[in-house]
């Protein structure tokens, strides 16, 4: 039997939303929630009821190597009708808390989708996890369905996770030359031993979430 963790995501949940009346589904996932440095990013992928097969190797981004994620990200963006990534900065995380920051990043991603012409008013959101962090920041409520392990089981959410992960990882690698001691090219801002040692020796920089470092 194939372990659940390695099983390919499907469109079963998305089809349920289409059957309930949604014309479009927006798969949503966040990355960087547990990092000590760098932004939190929320990825979104919009699909319609009639979609080609999703990329063959698509999985939750955490289950894929960096090289495979890099290959899949443009395929995921091309598979979706629209895609976007929104961010909230470390300073915003420190000021507002991580949940509010997720909402802010999601609001920015939705704004990018709307600017690109995505039909948000006719869409239902399929959001990874068990907490709707989007509606509290929206002027007009959206239909949001939360799904625990949605990034592992739902193709649109998995695609959003890959796009967001590649986007954020590239940003952190881009900061490495300016802050080489923290090792962000390899740890991407997470609490790796070398990263923690550098913080202990040098202290945090402006890209750290200072309220997360004790």
Secondary structure, 3 states (H helix, E strand, C coil): CCCHHHCCCECHHHHHHHHCCCCEEEEEEEECCCCCECCEEEEEEEEECCCCCCCCCCCCHHHCCHHHHHHHHHHHHHHCCEEEEEEECHHHHHHHCHHHHHHHHHHHHHHHHHHCCCCHHHEEEEEECCCCCCHHHCCCCCEEEEECCHHHHEHHHHHHHHHHHHHHHHHHHHHCCCCHHHCHHHHCCCCCHHHHHHHHHHCCCCCECHHHCC
